[in-house]
Amino acid sequence: MDKATPFSITGCSNNSNWITDSENECEDDDPIISLDANGLPCDNEKQQEDSFAGDFYRSGTDWSCLSSSSSTNTTTDVSRGNDPEKKRLKQSNLFDLWKLPSKANAEASTSHVSNKKMKISIDEFSTRLAQKQQQQPRACPFYKKMPGTPFTVDAFRYGQVKDCSAYFLTHFHSDHYGGLSKAWSHGPIYCTPITARLIKTCLYVNPSFIHTLDLDVEHVIEGIKVTMLEANHCPGAALIHFNLPSGQCYLHTGDFRASKLMQTYPLLLNQRVNVLYLDTTYCNPKYRFPLKEEVLNFVVKVTKNILKKQPKTLIIVGAYSIGKESVYLAISKALMVKIHADSSRRRILQSFGWPEISGSLCTDGNDTPLHVLPMSSLKFEILEKYMKSYSGRYTSVLAFRPTGWTFSETTGSQLDLIKPNSKGSVTIYGVPYSEHSSFTELREFVQFLGPEKIIPTVNMGTAATRDKMQSYFKEWSKGR
């Protein structure tokens, strides 16, 4: 906790005790689906419940199911989330996790569920995830393997992948780097310089395994030409272009927000892409986001209007471990104020090497009305307590939840129609600031690129969704 800040809801107390918030708009780019020996989806729709990812998502805020087995079967069952009552307590009692006083805590203290929560650093946490994965290996999905190469993309949670000698990481979000830890030893990792700094700083990956690839520079790896391109997603995120000796070209988008600028990339203009591995997070016609710039302008306008009416307003922007920086930077510039973030977030932001961000940060929350908190903290009770921790300095809270999931077809691009949620002195705006492509942006990008084949990498859980996306792809190809 920072010295001048009397209250913290960051889930970390120092540089080594940092547990990531949910780090992506995508619920899970790699759903738990049955795969055959080749990593292809099986026909049955029944999900595999007894799996590493299942354990992880069932564990809520208590990672005890990732610890070594308990001495009794009863304890083991509870740790795996088989007791509904105990599972509910573990997932809802955030105040215990953060050591905050609440009425619910007093009641919970009399419960048979222990109040002693597991405290682990991200170092230990990521190591246990890797160990759990090794105990229960899962087949690497086909869409993470690049055919005709010994390469995989964002496939770290599968341990050592057969015939893979180079592991590529598109960006530093947990649904992509999952499986990486200081124990990683399965092969070289290729990523951008920013992502490299993050996996060293936050995951303690052995630097001897990390190989940085600058953007827009062609690299030859095992006889294959590889180029990283700006993905317009989060700092360090990259599209990966593979040019094989056979003449085949693959483009893996990782997570990205397609833009007009990408249509000027020389590599994409001058070379046909045979297979496109596409981020299909919002591959649904109902998602037609306004431009990022329009959302930023709206956020600044709302902030200024609120401050005119209530000058003692605390401005809070929700964010993932990385991403959404443009939102709080836009407010910072418009109001000419600094940005307060906890020590762990400051450490991450400073690792980008961007003077614009580094020069805007401050350590004392009393020095600025603009604060950045985890997206999961944007709840009325939490924000009310956070405001009160500043001892009367503020009388109200204005918070922004910037994510594509807040998009409404009713509102569309008419941002002024957005209605905030208010309770007491706290007002929360959900704004459709997405770092993934909208349906219309996906269509335009695909029609520009004209790939021979498209493989979706998100929402692959059922045959119905896969078939629906393929119908969109066929329709787009006709429109070229």
C-alpha positions, -999 to 999 in steps of 0.1 A, spaced: 0 0 0 13 34 -8 23 55 22 -1 84 14 -30 62 5 -51 51 34 -71 25 15 -61 1 -12 -82 -24 -33 -55 -36 -57 -49 -71 -44 -12 -65 -40 10 -51 -13 44 -50 -31 61 -58 -63 62 -96 -56 26 -100 -44 6 -91 -75 -23 -112 -87 -37 -102 -120 -72 -89 -125 -93 -104 -153 -71 -91 -182 -92 -92 -213 -126 -84 -227 -126 -119 -240 -141 -143 -214 -117 -171 -225 -100 -174 -259 -95 -211 -252 -127 -227 -239 -126 -261 -223 -137 -282 -252 -130 -318 -261 -101 -323 -285 -89 -353 -304 -52 -363 -307 -47 -337 -334 -61 -309 -313 -93 -308 -333 -127 -303 -316 -146 -335 -310 -182 -337 -321 -196 -341 -286 -206 -308 -270 -201 -320 -234 -174 -299 -218 -146 -316 -198 -152 -307 -162 -122 -324 -146 -95 -302 -162 -68 -277 -152 -88 -247 -166 -119 -260 -149 -101 -261 -116 -88 -226 -122 -121 -210 -130 -140 -228 -102 -115 -216 -76 -129 -180 -75 -108 -158 -52 -94 -188 -33 -66 -207 -51 -65 -235 -26 -75 -260 -52 -41 -254 -68 -22 -263 -37 -10 -297 -28 -37 -322 -20 -51 -321 15 -49 -350 39 -87 -358 37 -110 -364 9 -135 -340 23 -111 -311 22 -101 -320 -13 -137 -319 -25 -142 -285 -10 -111 -271 -25 -123 -283 -59 -155 -263 -55 -179 -292 -50 -196 -277 -20 -219 -250 -34 -222 -231 -1 -185 -229 5 -178 -220 -32 -202 -191 -29 -185 -178 2 -151 -180 -14 -162 -161 -45 -182 -133 -28 -162 -125 3 -137 -101 -14 -134 -81 18 -117 -110 35 -92 -112 6 -85 -75 9 -86 -75 47 -114 -48 48 -140 -45 76 -176 -54 67 -207 -67 84 -205 -98 61 -170 -105 75 -183 -107 111 -210 -132 100 -185 -152 79 -161 -154 109 -186 -177 126 -188 -199 96 -171 -233 93 -152 -219 64 -118 -207 75 -111 -169 73 -75 -176 67 -71 -171 29 -42 -183 10 -17 -155 3 6 -162 -26 27 -141 -49 23 -141 -86 56 -160 -87 42 -189 -66 8 -187 -82 21 -190 -118 44 -218 -108 15 -238 -93 -6 -232 -124 23 -246 -145 26 -276 -121 -12 -283 -122 -11 -282 -160 18 -307 -161 -2 -331 -139 -33 -328 -161 -20 -321 -197 -44 -310 -223 -41 -314 -260 -29 -282 -278 -57 -269 -300 -51 -270 -338 -56 -232 -341 -25 -226 -319 -2 -247 -342 12 -232 -374 11 -260 -400 43 -268 -417 63 -252 -389 76 -262 -354 58 -231 -340 28 -225 -317 11 -193 -307 -1 -185 -272 1 -222 -263 19 -221 -230 -7 -237 -208 -2 -270 -227 33 -275 -214 58 -291 -239 39 -293 -272 50 -322 -294 73 -312 -323 72 -275 -311 106 -258 -309 95 -222 -308 67 -207 -287 53 -173 -298 34 -149 -274 12 -123 -290 7 -101 -258 6 -100 -220 -29 -110 -211 -34 -140 -189 -56 -159 -214 -26 -159 -237 4 -162 -215 -13 -187 -191 12 -215 -183 43 -192 -182 62 -190 -150 97 -190 -137 96 -228 -141 92 -225 -179 118 -247 -197 100 -261 -227 116 -239 -254 124 -204 -266 97 -177 -263 94 -151 -290 75 -118 -283 78 -80 -286 102 -61 -263 74 -47 -241 59 -81 -237 93 -95 -229 99 -70 -201 65 -79 -187 69 -116 -185 103 -111 -169 91 -85 -144 58 -100 -135 61 -138 -142 98 -141 -135 104 -162 -167 140 -171 -171 155 -145 -195 175 -172 -213 143 -184 -228 131 -150 -240 138 -137 -275 126 -102 -284 113 -94 -319 110 -57 -328 79 -46 -347 81 -42 -385 114 -61 -387 117 -94 -406 133 -121 -385 143 -156 -398 136 -183 -372 143 -219 -382 142 -209 -419 109 -192 -416 104 -154 -420 86 -139 -391 74 -103 -387 56 -87 -358 31 -60 -366 13 -35 -343 -21 -51 -332 -38 -20 -318 -48 -40 -287 -27 -33 -256 9 -23 -252 32 -48 -267 5 -67 -286 14 -79 -321 0 -96 -352 24 -123 -362 31 -128 -399 47 -161 -409 63 -165 -444 72 -201 -451 98 -213 -476 70 -231 -495 55 -196 -502 26 -201 -478 18 -171 -456 0 -172 -423 -12 -142 -402 -21 -148 -365 -39 -117 -351 -37 -127 -314 -61 -101 -300 -64 -70 -321 -86 -41 -331 -86 -38 -369 -80 -3 -382 -76 16 -415 -39 19 -407 -35 -18 -410 -45 -16 -446 -13 4 -452 11 -22 -437 34 -31 -467 35 -67 -457 -2 -71 -458 -6 -50 -490 20 -69 -510 17 -105 -499 -13 -128 -500 -23 -144 -467 -32 -180 -472 -45 -187 -437 -58 -160 -413 -60 -169 -376 -86 -144 -365 -96 -129 -332 -134 -134 -332 -142 -121 -298 -170 -99 -312 -178 -118 -344 -215 -110 -341 -235 -85 -361 -248 -68 -330 -214 -55 -321 -208 -23 -341 -186 -2 -319 -180 36 -322 -144 46 -329 -120 47 -300 -116 84 -305 -153 90 -302 -155 71 -269 -125 90 -255 -141 123 -264 -173 113 -247 -155 102 -215 -137 136 -214 -169 155 -220 -188 136 -192 -159 141 -168 -158 179 -174 -195 183 -170 -196 164 -138 -167 184 -123 -185 216 -132 -214 205 -111 -195 187 -84 -158 199 -81 -151 174 -53 -155 144 -75 -131 115 -75 -126 102 -111 -119 64 -114 -111 44 -145 -113 6 -144 -85 -12 -162 -69 -46 -166 -33 -53 -157 -25 -37 -191 -48 -20 -216 -72 9 -214 -43 33 -209 -57 57 -236 -88 63 -214 -71 76 -184 -44 94 -204 -72 113 -223 -87 124 -190 -52 133 -176 -45 155 -206 -79 172 -207 -78 181 -170 -41 185 -168 -38 163 -137 -16 133 -128 -27 97 -127 -26 77 -94 -21 40 -96 -8 14 -71 28 4 -70 23 -27 -91 5 -9 -119 31 19 -119 58 -7 -122 40 -22 -153 33 12 -169 69 23 -164 81 -9 -181 66 3 -214 93 29 -217 67 56 -227 75 90 -213 39 101 -219 27 76 -193 57 76 -169 57 113 -166 20 114 -157 21 90 -128 20 99 -91 24 78 -60 2 98 -36 -36 95 -42 -41 128 -25 -23 146 -53 -48 140 -80 -85 133 -85 -78 107 -113 -72 72 -101 -69 38 -119 -83 7 -102 -88 -29 -113 -119 -34 -135 -133 -58 -109 -133 -30 -83 -160 -10 -100 -187 -19 -76 -208 7 -56 -198 -5 -21 -161 -8 -29 -160 27 -46 -179 43 -17 -154 29 8 -125 39 -14 -138 75 -16 -143 77 22 -108 66 27 -97 101 16 -113 116 47 -138 140 32 -116 152 3 -142 140 -22 -180 140 -20 -188 118 -50 -173 92 -74 -174 91 -112 -162 58 -125 -158 45 -161 -159 9 -171 -144 9 -206 -151 -24 -224 -169 -36 -255 -192 -58 -234 -210 -26 -223 -220 -19 -259 -258 -17 -264 -275 -20 -298 -300 6 -286 -274 32 -280 -251 22 -309 -228 51 -317 -250 76 -300 -229 78 -269 -250 106 -253 -278 81 -249 -257 60 -224 -274 60 -190 -250 56 -161 -258 35 -130 -259 55 -98 -262 46 -62 -257 71 -34 -227 92 -42 -213 68 -68 -219 70 -106 -206 43 -130 -206 47 -167 -201 17 -189 -186 29 -222 -180 8 -253 -142 14 -255 -130 -19 -270 -96 -31 -278 -110 -59 -299 -124 -55 -334 -162 -49 -339 -181 -71 -364 -179 -44 -390 -142 -39 -385 -136 -76 -388 -155 -77 -420 -136 -48 -435 -103 -63 -425 -110 -97 -439 -123 -82 -472 -91 -61 -474 -69 -91 -467 -87 -116 -489 -73 -147 -472 -78 -182 -486 -89 -196 -453 -100 -182 -419 -96 -200 -386 -114 -183 -357 -95 -183 -324 -122 -172 -300 -157 -186 -292 -148 -220 -306 -167 -239 -279 -196 -252 -299 -202 -265 -334 -231 -240 -337 -208 -209 -331 -181 -223 -354 -206 -228 -382 -221 -194 -377 -188 -177 -380 -179 -197 -411 -211 -185 -427 -201 -149 -420 -167 -155 -435 -182 -169 -467 -205 -139 -470 -176 -115 -465 -156 -133 -493 -185 -127 -517 -184 -90 -509 -148 -84 -520 
